[in-house]
Amino acid sequence: MKLSEITNYLESIAPLNYQEDYDNAGLLVGHGNDEIHAALVALDCTEQIVDEAIAKNCNLIITHHPIVFKGLKKLNGKTYVERVILKAIKNNIALYAIHTNLDHVANGVSAEICKRLGIQNGKILAPKDGLLKKLVTFCPTANAAALRNALFAAGAGNIGNYSECSFNTEGTGTFKAGQNTDPFVGERGNQHHEIETRIETIFKAQDERNIILALLEHHPYEEVAYDIYALSNKLENVGAGMVGWLAEEMDSVDFLNLVKDKMEAKVIRHTELLPRKIKKVAVCGGSGSFLLKDAIKAGADAFITADFKYHEFFDAEKQLIICDIGHYESEQFTSNLLIDNIQEKFPNFAIRLTEHNTNPINYFI
């Protein structure tokens, strides 16, 4: 199949505009029109992973972490990043990364942790803002219903579990058609008054192009008046981390043993165990120390993530237990998540899980 078929699907479940500003998710090497016959999935793209893709005749590598975070000024093979890129290009292997955009969706990286630990009714811990916009337009009242339905079909009007949401008010619009116009109502050269409906509806920022195309195609006027507003509202099902409940409360030691077993962690760095049961749990794949205040505010008894610095452990203030299980350990099952999604969408496509552990950290126990 075409590479774009796979990338378009991945970006439909984890849109690129959901990624953090520092990130570099998306297609790193390759062209959308390239023919792809097999893909290898891994957490990281290393030289070993590229060699594995070559051996398994895979011409696409999908990873969680992008091999390129910063701009490359040279490609001479002096660093592992340059060597990976060069080897991929020489062997016609496309590279695709799905990173913080996958972290930020409700069925993404943190949801996979919840699934493995049996955490139920998970919700986004820190919803993301800046992802919603509002369209306001004005339409002859007789045509308003048809226009609304076209906008809804294009993706507008969704708020949580509700769809086809809009607000409508009636008023009088005025305009005077010029000599080179073909007005839908009114006459050239005369000011016209028309009973119109003001339609307001919300949409996700990544759907803006489709919304505008639907508006222009289905609005009866030759010239369409509309406004688009950026909203600061948070998108509740998009953001960092998740928080939910264990099926049954647990003692702290039993909980740590559960986490260590299910997440296949070599070691857990944690704060002081507290004299209460663990019931509500916050999680975040990868580096999640920035969410500590959110986890405390949510009333979590424990927070599972990685990459806490020494002094940051003090910030728990005995309000919850920080469980630092390691960056790789918290994200290693992301590859399984990706394979499950791709196989469900493309059941006949050859998708393979890497045989290699790319964790750069070793433990002397």
Long-range contacts (C-beta under 8 A, 24 or more apart in sequence): 1-35, 1-36, 1-346, 1-349, 2-32, 2-33, 2-34, 2-35, 2-36, 3-27, 3-30, 3-31, 3-32, 3-33, 3-34, 3-35, 3-36, 3-60, 3-94, 4-32, 4-33, 5-346, 6-36, 6-39, 6-60, 6-62, 6-96, 6-342, 6-346, 6-349, 7-32, 7-96, 9-342, 9-345, 9-346, 10-62, 10-96, 10-98, 10-338, 10-341, 10-342, 11-101, 13-102, 13-105, 13-107, 13-341, 14-98, 14-101, 14-102, 14-104, 14-105, 14-108, 15-101, 15-204, 15-206, 16-101, 16-206, 17-101, 17-131, 17-205, 17-206, 18-100, 18-101, 18-104, 18-105, 18-128, 18-131, 18-238, 19-99, 19-100, 19-101, 19-104, 20-100, 22-69, 23-66, 23-69, 23-99, 23-100, 23-101, 24-66, 24-68, 24-69, 24-97, 24-99, 25-66, 25-97, 25-98, 25-99, 25-100, 25-101, 25-102, 26-96, 26-97, 27-94, 27-95, 27-96, 28-66, 28-67, 28-68, 28-85, 28-95, 28-96, 28-97, 29-85, 29-88, 29-89, 29-93, 29-94, 29-95, 30-60, 30-93, 30-94, 30-95, 30-96, 31-94, 34-59, 34-92, 34-94, 36-60, 36-94, 37-350, 38-349, 38-350, 38-351, 38-352, 39-342, 39-349, 39-350, 39-351, 39-352, 40-352, 40-353, 40-354, 41-335, 41-338, 41-339, 41-342, 41-351, 41-352, 41-353, 41-354, 42-335, 42-353, 42-354, 42-356, 42-358, 43-328, 43-331, 43-332, 43-334, 43-335, 43-358, 44-358, 45-84, 45-88, 45-95, 45-97, 46-80, 46-84, 46-356, 46-358, 47-80, 47-83, 47-84, 47-87, 48-356, 48-358, 49-354, 49-356, 49-358, 50-84, 50-87, 50-88, 50-91, 50-93, 51-87, 52-354, 52-355, 52-356, 53-91, 53-93, 54-91, 54-93, 56-352, 58-93, 58-350, 58-352, 59-91, 59-92, 59-93, 59-94, 60-93, 60-94, 60-95, 60-96, 61-88, 61-93, 61-94, 61-95, 61-96, 62-96, 62-97, 62-98, 62-338, 62-342, 63-95, 63-96, 63-97, 63-98, 64-97, 64-98, 64-99, 64-102, 64-109, 64-331, 64-334, 64-335, 64-338, 65-97, 65-99, 66-97, 66-99, 67-95, 67-97, 98-338, 102-334, 102-338, 103-240, 103-284, 103-285, 103-286, 104-128, 104-238, 104-239, 104-240, 105-237, 105-238, 106-237, 106-238, 106-242, 108-337, 109-285, 109-286, 109-331, 109-334, 109-337, 110-240, 110-241, 110-242, 110-283, 110-284, 110-285, 111-242, 112-285, 112-333, 112-334, 112-336, 112-337, 113-242, 113-263, 113-283, 113-285, 113-304, 113-330, 113-333, 114-242, 114-244, 114-283, 116-262, 116-263, 116-333, 117-246, 117-258, 117-259, 117-262, 117-263, 117-281, 117-283, 117-304, 118-246, 118-247, 119-242, 119-244, 119-245, 119-246, 119-281, 119-283, 120-244, 120-245, 120-246, 120-247, 121-244, 121-245, 122-242, 122-243, 122-244, 123-236, 123-242, 123-243, 123-244, 124-236, 124-237, 124-238, 124-239, 124-240, 124-241, 124-242, 125-239, 125-240, 125-241, 125-242, 125-243, 125-282, 125-284, 125-291, 125-294, 125-295, 125-298, 126-239, 126-240, 126-241, 126-291, 126-294, 127-234, 127-235, 127-236, 127-237, 127-238, 127-239, 128-234, 128-235, 128-238, 128-239, 128-240, 129-232, 129-233, 129-234, 129-235, 130-205, 130-230, 130-232, 131-204, 131-205, 131-206, 131-235, 131-238, 132-202, 132-203, 132-204, 132-205, 132-231, 132-233, 132-235, 133-202, 133-203, 133-204, 133-205, 133-208, 133-228, 133-229, 133-230, 133-231, 134-200, 134-201, 134-202, 134-203, 134-228, 134-229, 134-231, 135-199, 135-200, 135-201, 135-202, 135-203, 135-211, 135-215, 135-226, 135-227, 135-228, 136-198, 136-199, 136-200, 136-226, 136-227, 136-228, 136-229, 137-198, 137-199, 137-215, 137-219, 137-224, 137-225, 137-226, 137-227, 138-173, 138-196, 138-197, 138-198, 138-199, 138-225, 138-226, 139-196, 139-197, 139-199, 139-219, 139-220, 139-221, 140-184, 140-185, 140-194, 140-195, 140-196, 140-197, 140-220, 140-221, 141-170, 141-195, 141-196, 141-197, 143-219, 143-220, 144-168, 144-197, 144-199, 146-218, 147-199, 147-215, 147-218, 147-219, 148-199, 148-201, 150-214, 150-215, 150-217, 150-218, 151-199, 151-201, 151-211, 151-214, 151-215, 151-218, 152-201, 153-214, 154-207, 154-210, 154-211, 154-213, 154-214, 155-203, 155-204, 155-207, 155-210, 155-211, 156-201, 156-202, 156-203, 156-207, 156-211, 156-214, 157-201, 157-202, 157-203, 158-202, 158-203, 158-204, 159-202, 160-236, 160-237, 165-201, 165-202, 166-199, 166-200, 166-201, 167-199, 167-200, 167-201, 168-197, 168-198, 168-199, 168-200, 169-197, 169-198, 170-195, 170-196, 170-197, 170-198, 171-195, 171-196, 171-198, 172-196, 181-222, 181-223, 182-222, 183-222, 184-220, 184-221, 184-222, 202-231, 204-235, 205-230, 240-284, 240-288, 240-290, 240-291, 241-282, 241-283, 241-284, 241-288, 241-291, 241-294, 241-295, 241-305, 242-282, 242-283, 242-284, 243-280, 243-281, 243-282, 243-283, 243-295, 243-298, 243-300, 244-280, 244-281, 245-279, 245-280, 245-281, 246-278, 246-279, 246-280, 246-281, 249-277, 249-278, 249-279, 250-277, 250-278, 250-279, 251-277, 251-278, 252-278, 252-302, 252-321, 255-302, 256-323, 259-304, 259-323, 259-325, 260-325, 263-304, 263-325, 263-329, 263-330, 264-329, 264-332, 265-325, 265-326, 265-329, 266-326, 266-329, 266-363, 266-365, 267-326, 267-363, 267-365, 268-323, 268-324, 268-325, 269-308, 269-313, 269-322, 269-323, 269-324, 269-325, 270-321, 270-322, 270-323, 270-324, 271-313, 271-316, 271-318, 271-320, 271-321, 271-322, 272-318, 272-321, 273-321, 274-301, 274-318, 274-320, 274-321, 276-301, 277-301, 278-302, 278-321, 282-320, 283-330, 284-330, 285-330, 285-331, 285-334, 286-327, 286-330, 286-331, 287-327, 288-330, 292-316, 292-322, 295-320, 296-320, 304-330, 305-330, 306-330, 326-359, 326-361, 327-361, 328-357, 328-358, 328-359, 328-360, 328-361, 329-359, 332-359
